[in-house]
Each structure stands twice: as C-alpha cells, then as structure tokens.
C-alpha cells in the first residue's frame, strides 16, 4: 500500500466515525424526551399560575387600600 494513501484513509475513517456519532445523538435526545413527566410539569405550571394570581390579587388589594 502506498504511504501517501494512509492520511486519506485516516481522514475518511474519522469523518465516517464522526458522522455515526452525530447520528446517535438525536436518538438519545428522543429517549430523553420520552422520559419527561408531563403530569408533573402540568402540576408545576398550575401551581405557579395560582401563585401568580394570588400575588396579583394581593397587590391589587394593597393598592386599593392605599388609595382610600
């Protein structure tokens, strides 16, 4: 085998391995997405929204008391 082909073969193999590694990353992301607990996220969002509403109600109450 010619010595000048060795760098070319190394570059081709490195590119192929890099492409294979990048192809496996989306699969891992898909598995992670499947593990998300949407019920827990929904409950957290509802709790945060309720706290925001209560905060707004308290602020409006304190402003109305201050104006009288």
HELIX and SHEET records of a PDB file:
HELIX    1   1 UNK A    4  UNK A   34  1                                  31    
HELIX    2   2 UNK A   38  UNK A   67  1                                  30    
END                                                                             
